[in-house]
Amino acid sequence: MKKKYQLNPEDINLFRTSVTGTRCITQDTVSHSVKRKKIHQVAPERLIQEQADASYYFSDEFQPNLDMEGPTRYIREGASHYELKKLRRGDYSPELFLDLHGLTQLQAKQEIGALIAACRREDVYCACIMHGHGKHILKQQAPLWLAQHPDIIAFHQAPKAWGGSAALLILVEMDGLTQR
């Protein structure tokens, strides 16, 4: 098989004379690792206390006025309705996930409280709570609990990619900021 690009002897000699006196260089490129946010190590006692403190906001007797028509959704009074629209469209990607499958209502309340505390501690703006379908107990209760928490800006039924009608995407307020 004939080579496609053949150099004539004059070009080869020209190249050799132009590179005489050069030396091979050693690899001196440094590869840097990706800088990630440092996840703080928290004492187990503090985590348990955060769970208890955060679940303080959840009452089973209080019934917030949620619109039951269409998908599950909520926007805090005074917050931008555009945030709810972005949640619905899937513009936000959740950074933390909470799976409530198999938990009792009390355990679910504690875990949701711990998730909200973890979101605030780690500066996570969007999280996903997967309540599942099951007997619809957690599916009905989770929105009622979330609407009571002062750090929840909005929540909406998750897009199909994040669990559809068996999950909720939540937006958590970051130190007085309601938007990124």
C-alpha positions in Angstrom: 0.0 0.0 0.0 1.4 3.3 -1.0 1.7 6.1 1.6 -0.6 9.0 1.0 1.8 11.7 1.9 5.4 11.0 1.1 8.1 13.6 1.6 10.8 14.1 -0.9 14.5 13.7 0.3 15.0 17.5 0.2 12.2 18.2 2.7 13.4 15.4 5.0 16.9 16.9 5.0 15.5 20.4 5.6 13.6 19.1 8.6 16.6 17.3 10.1 18.8 20.4 9.8 16.2 22.6 11.4 15.8 20.4 14.4 19.5 19.7 15.0 20.5 20.6 18.5 17.1 20.1 20.1 16.5 17.8 22.9 13.5 15.9 24.2 11.6 17.7 27.0 10.3 15.9 30.0 6.6 16.0 31.1 6.3 18.9 33.6 2.5 19.4 33.4 0.8 19.2 36.7 -2.7 17.9 36.7 -5.0 19.4 39.3 -7.8 17.6 40.9 -11.3 19.2 40.8 -11.9 21.5 43.8 -15.1 20.6 45.5 -16.9 22.1 48.4 -15.6 20.7 51.6 -18.2 18.6 53.3 -18.0 19.4 57.0 -17.9 16.5 59.4 -20.7 16.9 61.9 -20.8 15.1 65.2 -23.6 12.5 65.4 -25.1 14.2 68.4 -25.5 17.4 66.4 -27.2 15.5 63.6 -29.7 14.0 65.9 -30.4 17.4 67.5 -30.8 18.9 64.0 -33.4 16.2 63.2 -35.3 16.9 66.3 -35.1 20.7 65.9 -36.2 20.6 62.2 -39.1 18.3 62.8 -40.4 20.8 65.4 -42.0 22.7 62.5 -44.1 19.8 61.3 -47.6 19.4 62.8 -50.1 16.7 61.8 -53.1 18.9 62.9 -52.2 22.0 60.8 -53.7 21.9 57.3 -52.0 24.4 55.0 -54.1 25.7 52.1 -52.6 23.8 49.2 -54.1 23.7 45.8 -55.1 20.1 45.3 -55.9 20.5 41.5 -53.1 19.2 39.3 -49.6 18.3 40.4 -48.5 18.9 44.0 -47.0 22.3 44.3 -46.5 25.2 46.8 -44.8 28.6 46.7 -44.2 30.6 49.9 -46.0 33.9 50.1 -43.8 36.6 48.8 -41.6 34.3 46.7 -41.3 34.5 43.0 -43.8 32.3 41.1 -41.1 32.0 38.4 -39.1 29.7 40.9 -42.1 27.4 40.9 -42.2 27.4 37.1 -38.5 26.5 36.9 -39.0 23.7 39.4 -41.8 22.3 37.2 -39.8 22.5 34.1 -36.8 20.7 35.7 -34.4 23.7 35.4 -33.1 22.9 38.9 -31.1 19.7 39.4 -31.4 18.3 42.9 -28.0 17.8 44.8 -29.4 15.8 47.7 -31.9 13.0 47.6 -34.1 11.5 50.4 -35.8 8.2 50.0 -38.8 7.8 52.4 -39.7 4.3 51.2 -40.5 2.0 54.2 -40.4 4.8 56.8 -43.1 5.5 59.4 -44.6 9.0 59.5 -42.5 9.9 62.5 -39.3 8.7 60.9 -40.2 10.5 57.6 -40.8 13.8 59.5 -37.4 13.5 61.2 -35.6 12.6 57.9 -37.2 15.5 56.1 -36.2 17.8 58.9 -32.6 16.4 58.7 -32.6 16.9 54.9 -33.6 20.6 55.2 -30.9 21.1 57.9 -28.3 19.4 55.7 -29.3 21.5 52.7 -28.8 24.7 54.8 -25.5 23.4 56.2 -24.1 22.3 52.8 -25.5 25.3 50.8 -27.7 23.0 48.7 -30.5 25.0 47.1 -32.5 22.1 45.5 -33.2 18.6 46.9 -35.5 15.7 46.0 -37.7 13.9 48.4 -38.9 10.5 47.0 -42.0 9.5 48.9 -43.3 6.8 46.5 -46.9 5.9 45.8 -47.6 3.1 48.3 -50.7 3.7 50.3 -50.5 7.5 49.6 -49.9 8.3 53.3 -46.4 9.9 52.9 -47.4 11.3 49.5 -50.2 13.2 51.2 -48.4 14.2 54.4 -45.0 15.3 53.0 -46.4 18.4 51.2 -48.4 19.3 54.3 -45.2 19.1 56.4 -43.0 21.0 53.9 -45.5 23.9 53.6 -45.1 24.5 57.3 -41.3 24.8 57.4 -40.0 28.4 57.2 -36.9 27.5 55.2 -38.9 26.0 52.3 -39.3 28.5 49.4 -41.2 26.2 47.1 -41.8 22.6 46.1 -43.3 20.9 43.1 -44.0 17.4 41.8 -40.7 16.2 40.3 -40.3 15.9 36.6 -40.2 12.3 35.2 -36.3 12.2 35.4 -36.4 12.8 39.1 -39.3 10.5 40.1 -42.5 12.0 38.6 -45.5 11.9 40.9 -43.7 9.8 43.4 -41.2 12.6 44.3 -41.0 16.3 45.2 -38.4 18.8 44.3 -37.9 21.4 47.0 -36.1 24.7 47.1 -34.5 25.6 50.4 -33.7 29.1 51.6 -30.0 29.9 52.0 -29.2 32.3 54.9 -31.8 34.9 54.0 -31.4 34.5 50.2 -34.4 33.3 48.4 -32.8 33.0 44.9 -29.4 32.1 43.6 
